[in-house]
Amino acid sequence: MNHIAQNPNESIDQLLQVILSLKDMDECRAFFSDLCTMQELVLMAQRVQVAKLLMNGETYEKIRSQTSVSSSTITRISTELQYGSGGYRTVLGRLVDGSEPPQD
């Protein structure tokens, strides 16, 4: 279910290359501050938080109360965790393993 691989797009590939080129937290903050609105960043952060909670075995109801994310969004993230391309599991696994990038 890797949507990006199934729909190759030069612009998306360029965006992903730009993200990979970020060197530290300061560059990351500056780039995403320019790229996204605060609301977009909050929504993406909430999705990561929901994925983390789901991986920890939390119930939908508890996740909804902690994050104020809709049940449909929780379901979508749960589906991606079960049948997706593994992106959430990869990055969240790195955080758990302690191999996360240093915080500046």
MMTF fields as JSON, N, C-alpha, C and O atoms, coordinates in Angstrom:
{
  "mmtfVersion": "1.0.0",
  "mmtfProducer": "UNKNOWN",
  "numBonds": 415,
  "numAtoms": 416,
  "numGroups": 104,
  "numChains": 1,
  "numModels": 1,
  "chainsPerModel": [1],
  "groupsPerChain": [104],
  "chainIdList": ["A"],
  "bondAtomList": [4, 2, 8, 6, 12, 10, 16, 14, 20, 18, 24, 22, 28, 26, 32, 30, 36, 34, 40, 38, 44, 42, 48, 46, 52, 50, 56, 54, 60, 58, 64, 62, 68, 66, 72, 70, 76, 74, 80, 78, 84, 82, 88, 86, 92, 90, 96, 94, 100, 98, 104, 102, 108, 106, 112, 110, 116, 114, 120, 118, 124, 122, 128, 126, 132, 130, 136, 134, 140, 138, 144, 142, 148, 146, 152, 150, 156, 154, 160, 158, 164, 162, 168, 166, 172, 170, 176, 174, 180, 178, 184, 182, 188, 186, 192, 190, 196, 194, 200, 198, 204, 202, 208, 206, 212, 210, 216, 214, 220, 218, 224, 222, 228, 226, 232, 230, 236, 234, 240, 238, 244, 242, 248, 246, 252, 250, 256, 254, 260, 258, 264, 262, 268, 266, 272, 270, 276, 274, 280, 278, 284, 282, 288, 286, 292, 290, 296, 294, 300, 298, 304, 302, 308, 306, 312, 310, 316, 314, 320, 318, 324, 322, 328, 326, 332, 330, 336, 334, 340, 338, 344, 342, 348, 346, 352, 350, 356, 354, 360, 358, 364, 362, 368, 366, 372, 370, 376, 374, 380, 378, 384, 382, 388, 386, 392, 390, 396, 394, 400, 398, 404, 402, 408, 406, 412, 410],
  "bondOrderList": [1, 1, 1, 1, 1, 1, 1, 1, 1, 1, 1, 1, 1, 1, 1, 1, 1, 1, 1, 1, 1, 1, 1, 1, 1, 1, 1, 1, 1, 1, 1, 1, 1, 1, 1, 1, 1, 1, 1, 1, 1, 1, 1, 1, 1, 1, 1, 1, 1, 1, 1, 1, 1, 1, 1, 1, 1, 1, 1, 1, 1, 1, 1, 1, 1, 1, 1, 1, 1, 1, 1, 1, 1, 1, 1, 1, 1, 1, 1, 1, 1, 1, 1, 1, 1, 1, 1, 1, 1, 1, 1, 1, 1, 1, 1, 1, 1, 1, 1, 1, 1, 1, 1],
  "groupList": [{"groupName": "MET", "atomNameList": ["N", "CA", "C", "O"], "elementList": ["N", "C", "C", "O"], "formalChargeList": [0, 0, 0, 0], "bondAtomList": [1, 0, 2, 1, 3, 2], "bondOrderList": [1, 1, 2], "singleLetterCode": "M", "chemCompType": "L-PEPTIDE LINKING"}, {"groupName": "ASN", "atomNameList": ["N", "CA", "C", "O"], "elementList": ["N", "C", "C", "O"], "formalChargeList": [0, 0, 0, 0], "bondAtomList": [1, 0, 2, 1, 3, 2], "bondOrderList": [1, 1, 2], "singleLetterCode": "N", "chemCompType": "L-PEPTIDE LINKING"}, {"groupName": "HIS", "atomNameList": ["N", "CA", "C", "O"], "elementList": ["N", "C", "C", "O"], "formalChargeList": [0, 0, 0, 0], "bondAtomList": [1, 0, 2, 1, 3, 2], "bondOrderList": [1, 1, 2], "singleLetterCode": "H", "chemCompType": "L-PEPTIDE LINKING"}, {"groupName": "ILE", "atomNameList": ["N", "CA", "C", "O"], "elementList": ["N", "C", "C", "O"], "formalChargeList": [0, 0, 0, 0], "bondAtomList": [1, 0, 2, 1, 3, 2], "bondOrderList": [1, 1, 2], "singleLetterCode": "I", "chemCompType": "L-PEPTIDE LINKING"}, {"groupName": "ALA", "atomNameList": ["N", "CA", "C", "O"], "elementList": ["N", "C", "C", "O"], "formalChargeList": [0, 0, 0, 0], "bondAtomList": [1, 0, 2, 1, 3, 2], "bondOrderList": [1, 1, 2], "singleLetterCode": "A", "chemCompType": "L-PEPTIDE LINKING"}, {"groupName": "GLN", "atomNameList": ["N", "CA", "C", "O"], "elementList": ["N", "C", "C", "O"], "formalChargeList": [0, 0, 0, 0], "bondAtomList": [1, 0, 2, 1, 3, 2], "bondOrderList": [1, 1, 2], "singleLetterCode": "Q", "chemCompType": "L-PEPTIDE LINKING"}, {"groupName": "PRO", "atomNameList": ["N", "CA", "C", "O"], "elementList": ["N", "C", "C", "O"], "formalChargeList": [0, 0, 0, 0], "bondAtomList": [1, 0, 2, 1, 3, 2], "bondOrderList": [1, 1, 2], "singleLetterCode": "P", "chemCompType": "L-PEPTIDE LINKING"}, {"groupName": "GLU", "atomNameList": ["N", "CA", "C", "O"], "elementList": ["N", "C", "C", "O"], "formalChargeList": [0, 0, 0, 0], "bondAtomList": [1, 0, 2, 1, 3, 2], "bondOrderList": [1, 1, 2], "singleLetterCode": "E", "chemCompType": "L-PEPTIDE LINKING"}, {"groupName": "SER", "atomNameList": ["N", "CA", "C", "O"], "elementList": ["N", "C", "C", "O"], "formalChargeList": [0, 0, 0, 0], "bondAtomList": [1, 0, 2, 1, 3, 2], "bondOrderList": [1, 1, 2], "singleLetterCode": "S", "chemCompType": "L-PEPTIDE LINKING"}, {"groupName": "ASP", "atomNameList": ["N", "CA", "C", "O"], "elementList": ["N", "C", "C", "O"], "formalChargeList": [0, 0, 0, 0], "bondAtomList": [1, 0, 2, 1, 3, 2], "bondOrderList": [1, 1, 2], "singleLetterCode": "D", "chemCompType": "L-PEPTIDE LINKING"}, {"groupName": "LEU", "atomNameList": ["N", "CA", "C", "O"], "elementList": ["N", "C", "C", "O"], "formalChargeList": [0, 0, 0, 0], "bondAtomList": [1, 0, 2, 1, 3, 2], "bondOrderList": [1, 1, 2], "singleLetterCode": "L", "chemCompType": "L-PEPTIDE LINKING"}, {"groupName": "VAL", "atomNameList": ["N", "CA", "C", "O"], "elementList": ["N", "C", "C", "O"], "formalChargeList": [0, 0, 0, 0], "bondAtomList": [1, 0, 2, 1, 3, 2], "bondOrderList": [1, 1, 2], "singleLetterCode": "V", "chemCompType": "L-PEPTIDE LINKING"}, {"groupName": "LYS", "atomNameList": ["N", "CA", "C", "O"], "elementList": ["N", "C", "C", "O"], "formalChargeList": [0, 0, 0, 0], "bondAtomList": [1, 0, 2, 1, 3, 2], "bondOrderList": [1, 1, 2], "singleLetterCode": "K", "chemCompType": "L-PEPTIDE LINKING"}, {"groupName": "CYS", "atomNameList": ["N", "CA", "C", "O"], "elementList": ["N", "C", "C", "O"], "formalChargeList": [0, 0, 0, 0], "bondAtomList": [1, 0, 2, 1, 3, 2], "bondOrderList": [1, 1, 2], "singleLetterCode": "C", "chemCompType": "L-PEPTIDE LINKING"}, {"groupName": "ARG", "atomNameList": ["N", "CA", "C", "O"], "elementList": ["N", "C", "C", "O"], "formalChargeList": [0, 0, 0, 0], "bondAtomList": [1, 0, 2, 1, 3, 2], "bondOrderList": [1, 1, 2], "singleLetterCode": "R", "chemCompType": "L-PEPTIDE LINKING"}, {"groupName": "PHE", "atomNameList": ["N", "CA", "C", "O"], "elementList": ["N", "C", "C", "O"], "formalChargeList": [0, 0, 0, 0], "bondAtomList": [1, 0, 2, 1, 3, 2], "bondOrderList": [1, 1, 2], "singleLetterCode": "F", "chemCompType": "L-PEPTIDE LINKING"}, {"groupName": "THR", "atomNameList": ["N", "CA", "C", "O"], "elementList": ["N", "C", "C", "O"], "formalChargeList": [0, 0, 0, 0], "bondAtomList": [1, 0, 2, 1, 3, 2], "bondOrderList": [1, 1, 2], "singleLetterCode": "T", "chemCompType": "L-PEPTIDE LINKING"}, {"groupName": "GLY", "atomNameList": ["N", "CA", "C", "O"], "elementList": ["N", "C", "C", "O"], "formalChargeList": [0, 0, 0, 0], "bondAtomList": [1, 0, 2, 1, 3, 2], "bondOrderList": [1, 1, 2], "singleLetterCode": "G", "chemCompType": "PEPTIDE LINKING"}, {"groupName": "TYR", "atomNameList": ["N", "CA", "C", "O"], "elementList": ["N", "C", "C", "O"], "formalChargeList": [0, 0, 0, 0], "bondAtomList": [1, 0, 2, 1, 3, 2], "bondOrderList": [1, 1, 2], "singleLetterCode": "Y", "chemCompType": "L-PEPTIDE LINKING"}],
  "groupTypeList": [0, 1, 2, 3, 4, 5, 1, 6, 1, 7, 8, 3, 9, 5, 10, 10, 5, 11, 3, 10, 8, 10, 12, 9, 0, 9, 7, 13, 14, 4, 15, 15, 8, 9, 10, 13, 16, 0, 5, 7, 10, 11, 10, 0, 4, 5, 14, 11, 5, 11, 4, 12, 10, 10, 0, 1, 17, 7, 16, 18, 7, 12, 3, 14, 8, 5, 16, 8, 11, 8, 8, 8, 16, 3, 16, 14, 3, 8, 16, 7, 10, 5, 18, 17, 8, 17, 17, 18, 14, 16, 11, 10, 17, 14, 10, 11, 9, 17, 8, 7, 6, 6, 5, 9],
  "groupIdList": [1, 2, 3, 4, 5, 6, 7, 8, 9, 10, 11, 12, 13, 14, 15, 16, 17, 18, 19, 20, 21, 22, 23, 24, 25, 26, 27, 28, 29, 30, 31, 32, 33, 34, 35, 36, 37, 38, 39, 40, 41, 42, 43, 44, 45, 46, 47, 48, 49, 50, 51, 52, 53, 54, 55, 56, 57, 58, 59, 60, 61, 62, 63, 64, 65, 66, 67, 68, 69, 70, 71, 72, 73, 74, 75, 76, 77, 78, 79, 80, 81, 82, 83, 84, 85, 86, 87, 88, 89, 90, 91, 92, 93, 94, 95, 96, 97, 98, 99, 100, 101, 102, 103, 104],
  "secStructList": [7, 7, 2, 2, 2, 2, 1, 7, 7, 2, 2, 2, 2, 2, 2, 2, 2, 2, 2, 2, 2, 7, 7, 1, 2, 2, 2, 2, 2, 2, 2, 2, 2, 2, 2, 1, 7, 2, 2, 2, 2, 2, 2, 2, 2, 2, 2, 2, 2, 2, 2, 2, 2, 2, 2, 6, 6, 7, 7, 2, 2, 2, 2, 2, 2, 2, 2, 7, 7, 7, 2, 2, 2, 2, 2, 2, 2, 2, 2, 2, 2, 2, 2, 1, 7, 1, 2, 2, 2, 2, 2, 2, 2, 2, 2, 2, 2, 6, 7, 7, 7, 7, 7, 7],
  "xCoordList": [0.817, 0.0, 0.875, 0.451, 2.077, 2.97, 2.519, 2.832, 1.788, 1.176, 2.231, 2.035, 3.327, 4.369, 5.053, 5.308, 5.35, 6.002, 5.067, 5.516, 3.774, 2.806, 2.523, 2.062, 2.792, 2.524, 3.769, 3.809, 4.779, 6.022, 5.766, 4.981, 6.45, 6.25, 7.571, 8.108, 8.085, 9.376, 9.369, 10.356, 8.272, 8.189, 8.224, 8.876, 7.527, 7.537, 8.927, 9.429, 9.548, 10.902, 11.857, 12.735, 11.693, 12.55, 12.301, 13.249, 11.05, 10.731, 11.383, 11.977, 11.278, 11.866, 13.388, 13.99, 14.004, 15.452, 15.822, 16.822, 15.014, 15.255, 15.173, 16.017, 14.172, 14.027, 15.228, 15.741, 15.676, 16.847, 18.116, 19.056, 18.151, 19.348, 19.448, 20.497, 18.382, 18.409, 19.427, 19.468, 20.244, 21.386, 21.134, 21.747, 20.256, 20.044, 18.655, 17.9, 18.336, 17.009, 16.735, 15.611, 17.728, 17.527, 17.146, 16.221, 17.855, 17.5, 16.112, 15.338, 15.804, 14.493, 13.388, 12.391, 13.557, 12.553, 12.387, 11.264, 13.501, 13.444, 12.729, 11.87, 13.083, 12.477, 10.983, 10.184, 10.601, 9.178, 8.378, 7.186, 9.014, 8.35, 8.019, 6.955, 8.929, 8.692, 7.71, 6.9, 7.779, 6.997, 5.537, 4.643, 5.298, 3.965, 3.391, 4.12, 2.074, 1.415, 1.525, 1.82, 1.288, 1.317, 0.272, 0.532, -0.897, -1.952, -1.524, -1.807, -0.849, -0.365, 0.649, 0.618, 1.541, 2.534, 1.86, 2.232, 0.874, 0.154, -0.544, -0.497, -1.182, -1.882, -0.912, -1.213, 0.234, 1.228, 1.765, 1.933, 2.036, 2.535, 1.503, 1.86, 0.227, -0.831, -0.867, -1.071, -0.672, -0.689, 0.443, 0.253, 1.61, 2.735, 2.419, 2.692, 1.851, 1.485, 0.453, 0.556, -0.534, -1.544, -0.886, -1.192, 0.002, 0.696, 1.473, 1.46, 2.141, 2.904, 1.975, 2.284, 0.848, -0.113, -0.701, -0.856, -1.027, -1.545, -0.51, -0.847, 0.745, 1.804, 2.004, 2.467, 1.651, 1.746, 0.498, 0.403, -0.466, -1.647, -2.773, -3.68, -2.74, -3.809, -5.102, -5.075, -6.227, -7.533, -7.853, -7.294, -8.75, -9.184, -9.732, -9.434, -10.54, -11.158, -10.099, -10.201, -9.103, -8.036, -7.251, -6.885, -7.004, -6.277, -7.091, -6.543, -8.39, -9.253, -9.233, -9.202, -9.25, -9.262, -7.91, -7.863, -6.828, -5.498, -5.122, -4.374, -5.636, -5.172, -6.242, -5.909, -7.485, -8.616, -8.605, -9.037, -8.109, -8.12, -9.384, -9.814, -9.983, -11.218, -10.98, -9.867, -12.047, -11.972, -11.553, -10.823, -12.006, -11.647, -10.147, -9.535, -9.559, -8.114, -7.361, -6.368, -7.821, -7.188, -7.269, -6.296, -8.431, -8.615, -7.667, -7.06, -7.538, -6.643, -5.204, -4.497, -4.774, -3.402, -3.219, -2.177, -4.216, -4.163, -4.03, -3.257, -4.778, -4.704, -3.308, -2.764, -2.735, -1.376, -0.373, 0.558, -0.554, 0.344, 0.245, 1.25, -0.969, -1.169, -0.805, -0.205, -1.169, -1.053, -0.227, -0.054, 0.278, 1.001, 2.425, 2.784, 3.216, 4.583, 5.602, 6.789, 5.158, 6.055, 6.747, 7.628, 6.362, 7.014, 6.89, 7.879, 5.672, 5.484, 6.337, 7.035, 6.274, 7.01, 8.515, 9.21, 9.013, 10.445, 10.887, 11.812, 10.225, 10.687, 10.405, 11.232, 9.259, 8.968, 9.85, 10.209, 10.196, 11.137, 12.5, 13.166, 12.915, 14.192, 14.167, 15.157, 13.053, 12.953, 13.038, 13.696, 12.374, 12.389, 13.777, 14.236, 14.45, 15.782, 16.863, 17.994, 16.521, 17.511, 18.401, 19.409, 18.05, 18.879, 18.319, 18.549, 17.585, 17.02, 18.121, 19.153, 17.922, 18.908, 19.044, 18.086, 20.219, 20.386, 19.49, 19.234, 19.009, 18.162, 19.044, 19.824, 18.943, 19.747, 19.082, 19.623],
  "yCoordList": [-1.187, 0.0, 1.271, 2.309, 1.191, 2.338, 3.268, 3.045, 4.304, 5.214, 5.951, 6.201, 6.291, 7.042, 6.168, 6.627, 4.926, 4.018, 3.674, 3.495, 3.581, 3.228, 4.384, 4.171, 5.598, 6.787, 7.669, 8.731, 7.239, 8.008, 9.441, 9.683, 10.373, 11.78, 12.495, 12.419, 13.183, 13.852, 14.9, 15.049, 15.622, 16.651, 16.048, 16.584, 14.942, 14.279, 13.726, 13.862, 13.105, 12.597, 13.721, 13.533, 14.878, 16.01, 16.468, 16.769, 16.522, 16.879, 15.899, 16.316, 14.61, 13.608, 13.745, 13.566, 14.063, 14.3, 15.512, 15.493, 16.556, 17.754, 17.393, 17.82, 16.617, 16.217, 15.394, 15.583, 14.488, 13.681, 14.516, 14.1, 15.673, 16.512, 17.341, 17.925, 17.403, 18.197, 17.613, 16.401, 18.479, 18.023, 17.971, 17.159, 18.808, 18.825, 19.376, 19.744, 19.425, 19.857, 21.304, 21.631, 22.164, 23.566, 23.683, 24.42, 22.958, 22.968, 22.399, 22.907, 21.353, 20.71, 21.672, 21.816, 22.324, 23.292, 24.426, 24.808, 24.963, 26.078, 25.66, 26.386, 24.497, 24.04, 23.799, 24.291, 23.038, 22.731, 23.965, 24.048, 24.918, 26.184, 26.941, 27.549, 26.899, 27.548, 26.757, 27.345, 25.441, 24.574, 24.439, 24.437, 24.328, 23.973, 25.067, 25.849, 25.098, 25.943, 25.244, 24.051, 25.99, 25.4, 24.296, 23.26, 24.503, 23.487, 22.201, 21.107, 22.32, 21.128, 20.37, 19.14, 21.098, 20.45, 19.751, 18.633, 20.408, 19.813, 18.528, 17.521, 18.555, 17.362, 16.213, 15.067, 16.497, 15.443, 14.905, 13.696, 15.808, 15.382, 14.507, 13.522, 14.863, 14.055, 12.658, 11.682, 12.549, 11.228, 10.353, 9.161, 10.943, 10.185, 9.755, 8.618, 10.655, 10.335, 9.208, 8.303, 9.253, 8.193, 6.862, 5.844, 6.86, 5.622, 5.057, 3.851, 5.929, 5.5, 4.884, 3.833, 5.531, 5.014, 3.674, 2.763, 3.556, 2.288, 1.174, 0.052, 1.49, 0.488, 0.076, -1.029, 0.971, 0.658, -0.043, -0.329, -0.323, -1.08, -0.276, -0.848, 1.042, 1.879, 1.706, 1.408, 1.895, 1.776, 3.041, 4.108, 2.904, 4.059, 5.152, 6.332, 4.752, 5.735, 6.52, 7.739, 5.834, 6.516, 7.448, 8.56, 6.982, 7.808, 9.052, 10.152, 8.884, 10.034, 11.043, 12.249, 10.571, 11.495, 12.198, 13.341, 11.532, 12.116, 13.049, 14.007, 12.773, 13.511, 14.338, 15.192, 14.126, 14.763, 14.51, 15.359, 13.343, 12.906, 12.088, 11.364, 12.188, 11.465, 9.956, 9.496, 9.212, 7.754, 7.323, 6.344, 8.04, 7.669, 7.853, 7.062, 8.889, 9.085, 7.986, 7.463, 7.638, 6.557, 5.251, 4.5, 4.988, 3.779, 3.774, 2.748, 4.906, 4.99, 4.7, 3.963, 5.27, 5.055, 3.599, 3.001, 3.033, 1.625, 0.732, -0.226, 1.047, 0.29, 0.383, -0.615, 1.576, 1.749, 0.952, 0.365, 0.928, 0.143, -1.344, -2.055, -1.816, -3.238, -3.631, -4.683, -2.783, -3.19, -2.243, -2.487, -1.179, -0.167, -0.58, -1.755, 0.391, 0.124, 0.071, -0.141, 0.261, 0.117, 1.39, 1.345, 2.517, 3.773, 4.165, 4.527, 4.092, 4.428, 3.518, 3.989, 2.218, 1.27, 1.512, 1.388, 1.848, 2.098, 3.277, 3.158, 4.422, 5.62, 5.545, 5.975, 5.01, 4.906, 3.856, 3.993, 2.818, 1.824, 2.43, 2.062, 3.346, 4.022, 4.867, 4.926, 5.517, 6.302, 5.427, 5.79, 4.273, 3.338, 2.747, 2.578, 2.432, 1.818, 2.807, 2.409, 4.083, 5.075, 5.51, 6.18, 5.145, 5.536, 6.771, 6.983, 7.582, 8.808, 9.842, 9.777, 10.783, 11.838, 12.686, 12.82, 13.253, 14.095, 15.308, 15.863, 15.728, 16.901, 18.115, 18.155, 19.101, 20.326, 21.324, 22.407],
  "zCoordList": [0.0, 0.0, 0.0, 0.507, -0.56, -0.608, -1.72, -2.89, -1.356, -2.319, -3.142, -4.331, -2.517, -3.208, -4.257, -5.37, -3.917, -4.87, -6.026, -7.159, -5.743, -6.781, -7.725, -8.846, -7.286, -8.088, -8.155, -7.533, -8.9, -8.948, -9.424, -10.341, -8.774, -9.079, -8.805, -7.7, -9.807, -9.675, -8.567, -7.847, -8.428, -7.397, -5.995, -5.099, -5.813, -4.508, -4.218, -3.103, -5.213, -5.024, -4.645, -3.803, -5.257, -4.926, -3.485, -2.759, -3.075, -1.693, -0.722, 0.273, -1.001, -0.121, -0.062, 0.996, -1.199, -1.214, -0.36, 0.359, -0.444, 0.369, 1.853, 2.64, 2.236, 3.636, 4.078, 5.181, 3.226, 3.56, 3.704, 4.382, 3.081, 3.135, 4.415, 4.686, 5.199, 6.429, 7.399, 7.612, 7.981, 8.776, 10.277, 10.97, 10.792, 12.232, 12.545, 11.646, 13.836, 14.267, 13.863, 13.48, 13.942, 13.551, 12.082, 11.742, 11.196, 9.771, 9.559, 8.747, 10.287, 10.161, 10.578, 9.871, 11.713, 12.17, 11.162, 10.834, 10.672, 9.722, 8.436, 7.935, 7.908, 6.653, 6.81, 6.012, 7.845, 8.019, 8.412, 8.115, 9.071, 9.381, 8.099, 7.983, 7.149, 5.857, 4.993, 4.277, 5.059, 4.182, 4.597, 3.75, 5.897, 6.396, 7.287, 7.897, 7.343, 8.334, 9.688, 9.761, 10.74, 12.076, 12.19, 12.803, 11.612, 11.658, 10.953, 11.441, 9.814, 9.111, 9.957, 10.018, 10.606, 11.475, 12.651, 13.011, 13.245, 14.374, 13.926, 14.632, 12.776, 12.287, 12.024, 12.359, 11.437, 11.2, 12.52, 12.681, 13.467, 14.779, 15.483, 16.129, 15.36, 15.972, 15.373, 16.094, 14.071, 13.428, 13.95, 14.191, 14.121, 14.669, 16.106, 16.49, 16.887, 18.263, 18.298, 19.126, 17.414, 17.349, 17.003, 17.623, 16.034, 15.658, 16.841, 17.087, 17.56, 18.741, 19.791, 20.353, 20.054, 21.033, 20.592, 21.405, 19.303, 18.785, 18.93, 19.307, 18.631, 18.761, 20.217, 20.498, 21.142, 22.568, 23.095, 24.289, 22.204, 22.59, 23.195, 23.802, 23.047, 23.607, 22.818, 21.624, 23.49, 22.849, 22.052, 22.306, 21.098, 20.313, 21.223, 21.037, 22.211, 23.107, 23.882, 24.012, 24.386, 25.119, 24.184, 24.565, 22.976, 21.996, 21.659, 21.588, 21.452, 21.151, 22.282, 22.036, 23.508, 24.646, 24.816, 25.27, 24.461, 24.617, 23.47, 23.665, 22.285, 21.104, 20.418, 19.596, 20.714, 20.026, 18.521, 17.741, 18.117, 16.724, 16.5, 17.399, 15.328, 15.044, 14.959, 14.705, 15.176, 15.069, 13.671, 13.519, 12.653, 11.278, 11.031, 10.314, 11.62, 11.476, 12.219, 11.712, 13.403, 14.159, 13.368, 13.295, 12.782, 11.975, 10.786, 10.479, 10.122, 8.96, 9.369, 8.681, 10.474, 10.944, 11.367, 11.099, 12.018, 12.4, 11.169, 11.172, 10.129, 8.882, 8.274, 7.8, 8.288, 7.758, 8.59, 8.04, 9.903, 10.751, 10.423, 10.446, 10.117, 9.844, 8.423, 8.202, 7.447, 6.049, 5.191, 3.997, 5.774, 5.012, 4.692, 4.772, 4.333, 3.882, 5.021, 4.774, 6.259, 7.397, 7.849, 8.707, 7.287, 7.624, 9.085, 9.722, 9.62, 11.035, 11.921, 12.819, 11.658, 12.488, 12.416, 13.424, 11.256, 11.099, 11.948, 12.752, 11.769, 12.48, 13.97, 14.774, 14.353, 15.778, 16.439, 17.609, 15.706, 16.218, 16.487, 17.455, 15.647, 15.867, 17.126, 17.856, 17.385, 18.6, 19.839, 20.815, 19.804, 20.922, 21.109, 22.239, 20.001, 20.055, 20.48, 20.76, 20.527, 20.909, 19.772, 19.999, 18.548, 17.413, 16.72, 15.529, 17.473, 16.915, 16.712, 17.38, 15.814, 15.615, 16.878, 17.639, 17.103, 18.291, 18.253, 17.184, 19.414, 19.53, 19.73, 20.682, 18.861, 19.001, 19.883, 20.106]
}
